[in-house]
Amino acid sequence: MRFEIMRLDDVDGTAVDSTVVDAASVNRIVQQAAATGQRIYIRPADSTAS
């Protein structure tokens, strides 16, 4: 399964950029975001996204 991870702006919460990753990468990205205080939004990726 693949997930879209969007990095959110600290001021207004709008999406700054996004990437689609496999399930194995989600944990690493979440831990990096937690360590740096970065806000992210994670959702299942569309089957057509790459």
CHARMM-style PDB file with segment names, atoms N, HN, CA, C and O in Angstrom:
ATOM      1  N   MET     1       0.844  -1.173   0.000  1.00  0.00      PROA
ATOM      2  CA  MET     1       0.000   0.000   0.000  1.00  0.00      PROA
ATOM      3  C   MET     1       0.891   1.239   0.000  1.00  0.00      PROA
ATOM      4  O   MET     1       1.971   1.246   0.591  1.00  0.00      PROA
ATOM      5  N   ARG     2       0.417   2.284  -0.673  1.00  0.00      PROA
ATOM      6  HN  ARG     2      -0.460   2.278  -1.153  1.00  0.00      PROA
ATOM      7  CA  ARG     2       1.187   3.522  -0.764  1.00  0.00      PROA
ATOM      8  C   ARG     2       0.417   4.644  -0.078  1.00  0.00      PROA
ATOM      9  O   ARG     2      -0.814   4.644  -0.043  1.00  0.00      PROA
ATOM     10  N   PHE     3       1.172   5.607   0.469  1.00  0.00      PROA
ATOM     11  HN  PHE     3       2.171   5.607   0.440  1.00  0.00      PROA
ATOM     12  CA  PHE     3       0.591   6.719   1.200  1.00  0.00      PROA
ATOM     13  C   PHE     3       1.128   8.038   0.675  1.00  0.00      PROA
ATOM     14  O   PHE     3       2.290   8.140   0.280  1.00  0.00      PROA
ATOM     15  N   GLU     4       0.270   9.041   0.677  1.00  0.00      PROA
ATOM     16  HN  GLU     4      -0.673   8.959   0.998  1.00  0.00      PROA
ATOM     17  CA  GLU     4       0.695  10.400   0.350  1.00  0.00      PROA
ATOM     18  C   GLU     4       0.978  11.108   1.664  1.00  0.00      PROA
ATOM     19  O   GLU     4       0.140  11.110   2.566  1.00  0.00      PROA
ATOM     20  N   ILE     5       2.147  11.704   1.772  1.00  0.00      PROA
ATOM     21  HN  ILE     5       2.827  11.702   1.039  1.00  0.00      PROA
ATOM     22  CA  ILE     5       2.521  12.454   2.965  1.00  0.00      PROA
ATOM     23  C   ILE     5       2.733  13.897   2.551  1.00  0.00      PROA
ATOM     24  O   ILE     5       3.555  14.198   1.685  1.00  0.00      PROA
ATOM     25  N   MET     6       1.977  14.789   3.186  1.00  0.00      PROA
ATOM     26  HN  MET     6       1.310  14.544   3.890  1.00  0.00      PROA
ATOM     27  CA  MET     6       2.080  16.215   2.889  1.00  0.00      PROA
ATOM     28  C   MET     6       2.721  16.929   4.068  1.00  0.00      PROA
ATOM     29  O   MET     6       2.324  16.741   5.218  1.00  0.00      PROA
ATOM     30  N   ARG     7       3.703  17.739   3.769  1.00  0.00      PROA
ATOM     31  HN  ARG     7       4.026  17.892   2.835  1.00  0.00      PROA
ATOM     32  CA  ARG     7       4.329  18.583   4.794  1.00  0.00      PROA
ATOM     33  C   ARG     7       3.481  19.847   4.890  1.00  0.00      PROA
ATOM     34  O   ARG     7       3.162  20.468   3.876  1.00  0.00      PROA
ATOM     35  N   LEU     8       3.116  20.225   6.122  1.00  0.00      PROA
ATOM     36  HN  LEU     8       3.375  19.721   6.945  1.00  0.00      PROA
ATOM     37  CA  LEU     8       2.222  21.358   6.332  1.00  0.00      PROA
ATOM     38  C   LEU     8       2.972  22.583   6.836  1.00  0.00      PROA
ATOM     39  O   LEU     8       3.932  22.475   7.599  1.00  0.00      PROA
ATOM     40  N   ASP     9       2.513  23.749   6.392  1.00  0.00      PROA
ATOM     41  HN  ASP     9       1.733  23.836   5.772  1.00  0.00      PROA
ATOM     42  CA  ASP     9       3.076  25.018   6.829  1.00  0.00      PROA
ATOM     43  C   ASP     9       2.780  25.213   8.313  1.00  0.00      PROA
ATOM     44  O   ASP     9       1.669  24.935   8.765  1.00  0.00      PROA
ATOM     45  N   ASP    10       3.764  25.687   9.074  1.00  0.00      PROA
ATOM     46  HN  ASP    10       4.667  25.913   8.707  1.00  0.00      PROA
ATOM     47  CA  ASP    10       3.594  25.883  10.512  1.00  0.00      PROA
ATOM     48  C   ASP    10       2.637  27.020  10.844  1.00  0.00      PROA
ATOM     49  O   ASP    10       2.035  27.017  11.918  1.00  0.00      PROA
ATOM     50  N   VAL    11       2.486  27.982   9.956  1.00  0.00      PROA
ATOM     51  HN  VAL    11       2.976  27.984   9.084  1.00  0.00      PROA
ATOM     52  CA  VAL    11       1.664  29.151  10.241  1.00  0.00      PROA
ATOM     53  C   VAL    11       0.182  28.887   9.968  1.00  0.00      PROA
ATOM     54  O   VAL    11      -0.655  29.063  10.852  1.00  0.00      PROA
ATOM     55  N   ASP    12      -0.137  28.464   8.747  1.00  0.00      PROA
ATOM     56  HN  ASP    12       0.543  28.320   8.028  1.00  0.00      PROA
ATOM     57  CA  ASP    12      -1.554  28.323   8.394  1.00  0.00      PROA
ATOM     58  C   ASP    12      -1.991  26.894   8.078  1.00  0.00      PROA
ATOM     59  O   ASP    12      -3.164  26.664   7.785  1.00  0.00      PROA
ATOM     60  N   GLY    13      -1.080  25.942   8.129  1.00  0.00      PROA
ATOM     61  HN  GLY    13      -0.127  26.129   8.367  1.00  0.00      PROA
ATOM     62  CA  GLY    13      -1.439  24.545   7.937  1.00  0.00      PROA
ATOM     63  C   GLY    13      -1.673  24.113   6.504  1.00  0.00      PROA
ATOM     64  O   GLY    13      -2.136  22.998   6.266  1.00  0.00      PROA
ATOM     65  N   THR    14      -1.361  24.976   5.539  1.00  0.00      PROA
ATOM     66  HN  THR    14      -0.985  25.882   5.732  1.00  0.00      PROA
ATOM     67  CA  THR    14      -1.525  24.583   4.144  1.00  0.00      PROA
ATOM     68  C   THR    14      -0.405  23.629   3.733  1.00  0.00      PROA
ATOM     69  O   THR    14       0.693  23.666   4.289  1.00  0.00      PROA
ATOM     70  N   ALA    15      -0.696  22.780   2.756  1.00  0.00      PROA
ATOM     71  HN  ALA    15      -1.588  22.751   2.305  1.00  0.00      PROA
ATOM     72  CA  ALA    15       0.299  21.823   2.277  1.00  0.00      PROA
ATOM     73  C   ALA    15       1.411  22.556   1.536  1.00  0.00      PROA
ATOM     74  O   ALA    15       1.150  23.329   0.613  1.00  0.00      PROA
ATOM     75  N   VAL    16       2.641  22.307   1.944  1.00  0.00      PROA
ATOM     76  HN  VAL    16       2.853  21.679   2.693  1.00  0.00      PROA
ATOM     77  CA  VAL    16       3.809  22.921   1.320  1.00  0.00      PROA
ATOM     78  C   VAL    16       4.306  22.044   0.177  1.00  0.00      PROA
ATOM     79  O   VAL    16       4.617  22.548  -0.902  1.00  0.00      PROA
ATOM     80  N   ASP    17       4.383  20.744   0.407  1.00  0.00      PROA
ATOM     81  HN  ASP    17       4.131  20.335   1.284  1.00  0.00      PROA
ATOM     82  CA  ASP    17       4.760  19.792  -0.633  1.00  0.00      PROA
ATOM     83  C   ASP    17       4.233  18.421  -0.248  1.00  0.00      PROA
ATOM     84  O   ASP    17       3.781  18.213   0.878  1.00  0.00      PROA
ATOM     85  N   SER    18       4.293  17.499  -1.175  1.00  0.00      PROA
ATOM     86  HN  SER    18       4.661  17.668  -2.090  1.00  0.00      PROA
ATOM     87  CA  SER    18       3.817  16.150  -0.869  1.00  0.00      PROA
ATOM     88  C   SER    18       4.662  15.130  -1.607  1.00  0.00      PROA
ATOM     89  O   SER    18       5.319  15.428  -2.605  1.00  0.00      PROA
ATOM     90  N   THR    19       4.621  13.922  -1.080  1.00  0.00      PROA
ATOM     91  HN  THR    19       4.088  13.680  -0.270  1.00  0.00      PROA
ATOM     92  CA  THR    19       5.328  12.809  -1.695  1.00  0.00      PROA
ATOM     93  C   THR    19       4.514  11.547  -1.476  1.00  0.00      PROA
ATOM     94  O   THR    19       3.762  11.456  -0.506  1.00  0.00      PROA
ATOM     95  N   VAL    20       4.653  10.578  -2.359  1.00  0.00      PROA
ATOM     96  HN  VAL    20       5.264  10.652  -3.148  1.00  0.00      PROA
ATOM     97  CA  VAL    20       3.980   9.293  -2.221  1.00  0.00      PROA
ATOM     98  C   VAL    20       5.051   8.255  -1.895  1.00  0.00      PROA
ATOM     99  O   VAL    20       6.052   8.130  -2.601  1.00  0.00      PROA
ATOM    100  N   VAL    21       4.819   7.511  -0.806  1.00  0.00      PROA
ATOM    101  HN  VAL    21       4.006   7.613  -0.232  1.00  0.00      PROA
ATOM    102  CA  VAL    21       5.800   6.529  -0.348  1.00  0.00      PROA
ATOM    103  C   VAL    21       5.114   5.206  -0.065  1.00  0.00      PROA
ATOM    104  O   VAL    21       3.891   5.137   0.058  1.00  0.00      PROA
ATOM    105  N   ASP    22       5.918   4.157   0.036  1.00  0.00      PROA
ATOM    106  HN  ASP    22       6.912   4.212  -0.064  1.00  0.00      PROA
ATOM    107  CA  ASP    22       5.365   2.858   0.405  1.00  0.00      PROA
ATOM    108  C   ASP    22       5.202   2.779   1.920  1.00  0.00      PROA
ATOM    109  O   ASP    22       5.737   3.605   2.659  1.00  0.00      PROA
ATOM    110  N   ALA    23       4.463   1.784   2.364  1.00  0.00      PROA
ATOM    111  HN  ALA    23       4.028   1.113   1.764  1.00  0.00      PROA
ATOM    112  CA  ALA    23       4.143   1.654   3.780  1.00  0.00      PROA
ATOM    113  C   ALA    23       5.392   1.536   4.652  1.00  0.00      PROA
ATOM    114  O   ALA    23       5.404   2.026   5.781  1.00  0.00      PROA
ATOM    115  N   ALA    24       6.423   0.905   4.151  1.00  0.00      PROA
ATOM    116  HN  ALA    24       6.413   0.507   3.233  1.00  0.00      PROA
ATOM    117  CA  ALA    24       7.645   0.721   4.935  1.00  0.00      PROA
ATOM    118  C   ALA    24       8.337   2.047   5.241  1.00  0.00      PROA
ATOM    119  O   ALA    24       9.067   2.137   6.228  1.00  0.00      PROA
ATOM    120  N   SER    25       8.130   3.066   4.431  1.00  0.00      PROA
ATOM    121  HN  SER    25       7.537   2.993   3.629  1.00  0.00      PROA
ATOM    122  CA  SER    25       8.783   4.357   4.627  1.00  0.00      PROA
ATOM    123  C   SER    25       8.019   5.285   5.574  1.00  0.00      PROA
ATOM    124  O   SER    25       8.584   6.253   6.083  1.00  0.00      PROA
ATOM    125  N   VAL    26       6.746   4.996   5.809  1.00  0.00      PROA
ATOM    126  HN  VAL    26       6.287   4.210   5.395  1.00  0.00      PROA
ATOM    127  CA  VAL    26       5.919   5.888   6.620  1.00  0.00      PROA
ATOM    128  C   VAL    26       6.479   6.042   8.025  1.00  0.00      PROA
ATOM    129  O   VAL    26       6.566   7.163   8.526  1.00  0.00      PROA
ATOM    130  N   ASN    27       6.858   4.958   8.669  1.00  0.00      PROA
ATOM    131  HN  ASN    27       6.787   4.047   8.263  1.00  0.00      PROA
ATOM    132  CA  ASN    27       7.360   5.026  10.043  1.00  0.00      PROA
ATOM    133  C   ASN    27       8.593   5.922  10.142  1.00  0.00      PROA
ATOM    134  O   ASN    27       8.700   6.734  11.061  1.00  0.00      PROA
ATOM    135  N   ARG    28       9.513   5.778   9.209  1.00  0.00      PROA
ATOM    136  HN  ARG    28       9.426   5.119   8.462  1.00  0.00      PROA
ATOM    137  CA  ARG    28      10.730   6.603   9.221  1.00  0.00      PROA
ATOM    138  C   ARG    28      10.390   8.078   9.078  1.00  0.00      PROA
ATOM    139  O   ARG    28      10.946   8.919   9.784  1.00  0.00      PROA
ATOM    140  N   ILE    29       9.482   8.392   8.170  1.00  0.00      PROA
ATOM    141  HN  ILE    29       9.030   7.709   7.596  1.00  0.00      PROA
ATOM    142  CA  ILE    29       9.109   9.791   7.929  1.00  0.00      PROA
ATOM    143  C   ILE    29       8.394  10.371   9.143  1.00  0.00      PROA
ATOM    144  O   ILE    29       8.634  11.520   9.511  1.00  0.00      PROA
ATOM    145  N   VAL    30       7.519   9.589   9.769  1.00  0.00      PROA
ATOM    146  HN  VAL    30       7.324   8.654   9.470  1.00  0.00      PROA
ATOM    147  CA  VAL    30       6.818  10.056  10.968  1.00  0.00      PROA
ATOM    148  C   VAL    30       7.818  10.326  12.090  1.00  0.00      PROA
ATOM    149  O   VAL    30       7.700  11.329  12.794  1.00  0.00      PROA
ATOM    150  N   GLN    31       8.784   9.458  12.260  1.00  0.00      PROA
ATOM    151  HN  GLN    31       8.880   8.644  11.688  1.00  0.00      PROA
ATOM    152  CA  GLN    31       9.776   9.663  13.319  1.00  0.00      PROA
ATOM    153  C   GLN    31      10.628  10.900  13.045  1.00  0.00      PROA
ATOM    154  O   GLN    31      10.950  11.639  13.975  1.00  0.00      PROA
ATOM    155  N   GLN    32      10.998  11.138  11.791  1.00  0.00      PROA
ATOM    156  HN  GLN    32      10.737  10.537  11.035  1.00  0.00      PROA
ATOM    157  CA  GLN    32      11.757  12.340  11.450  1.00  0.00      PROA
ATOM    158  C   GLN    32      10.939  13.589  11.727  1.00  0.00      PROA
ATOM    159  O   GLN    32      11.459  14.567  12.265  1.00  0.00      PROA
ATOM    160  N   ALA    33       9.666  13.563  11.363  1.00  0.00      PROA
ATOM    161  HN  ALA    33       9.244  12.769  10.926  1.00  0.00      PROA
ATOM    162  CA  ALA    33       8.793  14.719  11.587  1.00  0.00      PROA
ATOM    163  C   ALA    33       8.629  14.978  13.083  1.00  0.00      PROA
ATOM    164  O   ALA    33       8.651  16.130  13.518  1.00  0.00      PROA
ATOM    165  N   ALA    34       8.468  13.930  13.862  1.00  0.00      PROA
ATOM    166  HN  ALA    34       8.451  12.995  13.509  1.00  0.00      PROA
ATOM    167  CA  ALA    34       8.325  14.094  15.312  1.00  0.00      PROA
ATOM    168  C   ALA    34       9.592  14.664  15.935  1.00  0.00      PROA
ATOM    169  O   ALA    34       9.516  15.497  16.838  1.00  0.00      PROA
ATOM    170  N   ALA    35      10.741  14.229  15.468  1.00  0.00      PROA
ATOM    171  HN  ALA    35      10.802  13.552  14.735  1.00  0.00      PROA
ATOM    172  CA  ALA    35      12.011  14.698  16.024  1.00  0.00      PROA
ATOM    173  C   ALA    35      12.261  16.171  15.727  1.00  0.00      PROA
ATOM    174  O   ALA    35      12.919  16.861  16.505  1.00  0.00      PROA
ATOM    175  N   THR    36      11.734  16.654  14.600  1.00  0.00      PROA
ATOM    176  HN  THR    36      11.199  16.093  13.969  1.00  0.00      PROA
ATOM    177  CA  THR    36      11.975  18.049  14.209  1.00  0.00      PROA
ATOM    178  C   THR    36      10.781  18.958  14.470  1.00  0.00      PROA
ATOM    179  O   THR    36      10.867  20.167  14.258  1.00  0.00      PROA
ATOM    180  N   GLY    37       9.661  18.385  14.931  1.00  0.00      PROA
ATOM    181  HN  GLY    37       9.592  17.403  15.104  1.00  0.00      PROA
ATOM    182  CA  GLY    37       8.470  19.180  15.180  1.00  0.00      PROA
ATOM    183  C   GLY    37       7.723  19.571  13.923  1.00  0.00      PROA
ATOM    184  O   GLY    37       6.930  20.513  13.936  1.00  0.00      PROA
ATOM    185  N   GLN    38       7.968  18.859  12.842  1.00  0.00      PROA
ATOM    186  HN  GLN    38       8.612  18.094  12.832  1.00  0.00      PROA
ATOM    187  CA  GLN    38       7.333  19.160  11.562  1.00  0.00      PROA
ATOM    188  C   GLN    38       5.908  18.612  11.540  1.00  0.00      PROA
ATOM    189  O   GLN    38       5.644  17.511  12.023  1.00  0.00      PROA
ATOM    190  N   ARG    39       5.002  19.397  10.972  1.00  0.00      PROA
ATOM    191  HN  ARG    39       5.217  20.291  10.580  1.00  0.00      PROA
ATOM    192  CA  ARG    39       3.610  18.971  10.848  1.00  0.00      PROA
ATOM    193  C   ARG    39       3.427  18.265   9.518  1.00  0.00      PROA
ATOM    194  O   ARG    39       3.821  18.781   8.472  1.00  0.00      PROA
ATOM    195  N   ILE    40       2.818  17.064   9.562  1.00  0.00      PROA
ATOM    196  HN  ILE    40       2.498  16.645  10.412  1.00  0.00      PROA
ATOM    197  CA  ILE    40       2.566  16.312   8.342  1.00  0.00      PROA
ATOM    198  C   ILE    40       1.141  15.773   8.353  1.00  0.00      PROA
ATOM    199  O   ILE    40       0.509  15.653   9.402  1.00  0.00      PROA
ATOM    200  N   TYR    41       0.657  15.454   7.165  1.00  0.00      PROA
ATOM    201  HN  TYR    41       1.171  15.552   6.312  1.00  0.00      PROA
ATOM    202  CA  TYR    41      -0.661  14.861   6.981  1.00  0.00      PROA
ATOM    203  C   TYR    41      -0.454  13.623   6.126  1.00  0.00      PROA
ATOM    204  O   TYR    41       0.182  13.690   5.075  1.00  0.00      PROA
ATOM    205  N   ILE    42      -0.989  12.493   6.572  1.00  0.00      PROA
ATOM    206  HN  ILE    42      -1.506  12.439   7.426  1.00  0.00      PROA
ATOM    207  CA  ILE    42      -0.792  11.231   5.870  1.00  0.00      PROA
ATOM    208  C   ILE    42      -2.151  10.675   5.462  1.00  0.00      PROA
ATOM    209  O   ILE    42      -3.085  10.638   6.264  1.00  0.00      PROA
ATOM    210  N   ARG    43      -2.252  10.242   4.206  1.00  0.00      PROA
ATOM    211  HN  ARG    43      -1.493  10.272   3.555  1.00  0.00      PROA
ATOM    212  CA  ARG    43      -3.477   9.607   3.728  1.00  0.00      PROA
ATOM    213  C   ARG    43      -3.117   8.546   2.702  1.00  0.00      PROA
ATOM    214  O   ARG    43      -2.055   8.609   2.081  1.00  0.00      PROA
ATOM    215  N   PRO    44      -4.002   7.567   2.523  1.00  0.00      PROA
ATOM    216  CA  PRO    44      -3.742   6.571   1.486  1.00  0.00      PROA
ATOM    217  C   PRO    44      -3.666   7.254   0.124  1.00  0.00      PROA
ATOM    218  O   PRO    44      -4.456   8.149  -0.176  1.00  0.00      PROA
ATOM    219  N   ALA    45      -2.729   6.834  -0.681  1.00  0.00      PROA
ATOM    220  HN  ALA    45      -2.087   6.107  -0.438  1.00  0.00      PROA
ATOM    221  CA  ALA    45      -2.559   7.424  -2.007  1.00  0.00      PROA
ATOM    222  C   ALA    45      -3.556   6.811  -2.965  1.00  0.00      PROA
ATOM    223  O   ALA    45      -3.941   5.650  -2.819  1.00  0.00      PROA
ATOM    224  N   ASP    46      -3.974   7.595  -3.947  1.00  0.00      PROA
ATOM    225  HN  ASP    46      -3.661   8.537  -4.066  1.00  0.00      PROA
ATOM    226  CA  ASP    46      -4.823   7.072  -5.010  1.00  0.00      PROA
ATOM    227  C   ASP    46      -4.054   5.990  -5.747  1.00  0.00      PROA
ATOM    228  O   ASP    46      -2.828   6.047  -5.839  1.00  0.00      PROA
ATOM    229  N   SER    47      -4.750   5.033  -6.255  1.00  0.00      PROA
ATOM    230  HN  SER    47      -5.746   4.986  -6.180  1.00  0.00      PROA
ATOM    231  CA  SER    47      -4.079   3.954  -6.987  1.00  0.00      PROA
ATOM    232  C   SER    47      -3.428   4.458  -8.262  1.00  0.00      PROA
ATOM    233  O   SER    47      -2.552   3.799  -8.822  1.00  0.00      PROA
ATOM    234  N   THR    48      -3.868   5.656  -8.732  1.00  0.00      PROA
ATOM    235  HN  THR    48      -4.580   6.191  -8.277  1.00  0.00      PROA
ATOM    236  CA  THR    48      -3.279   6.227  -9.938  1.00  0.00      PROA
ATOM    237  C   THR    48      -2.080   7.110  -9.651  1.00  0.00      PROA
ATOM    238  O   THR    48      -1.365   7.489 -10.578  1.00  0.00      PROA
ATOM    239  N   ALA    49      -1.836   7.455  -8.369  1.00  0.00      PROA
ATOM    240  HN  ALA    49      -2.417   7.147  -7.615  1.00  0.00      PROA
ATOM    241  CA  ALA    49      -0.707   8.330  -8.011  1.00  0.00      PROA
ATOM    242  C   ALA    49       0.585   7.539  -8.115  1.00  0.00      PROA
ATOM    243  O   ALA    49       0.605   6.322  -7.930  1.00  0.00      PROA
ATOM    244  N   SER    50       1.673   8.257  -8.417  1.00  0.00      PROA
ATOM    245  HN  SER    50       1.657   9.246  -8.568  1.00  0.00      PROA
ATOM    246  CA  SER    50       2.974   7.585  -8.486  1.00  0.00      PROA
ATOM    247  C   SER    50       4.029   8.415  -7.796  1.00  0.00      PROA
ATOM    248  OT1 SER    50       5.193   8.018  -7.747  1.00  0.00      PROA
TER     249      SER     50
END
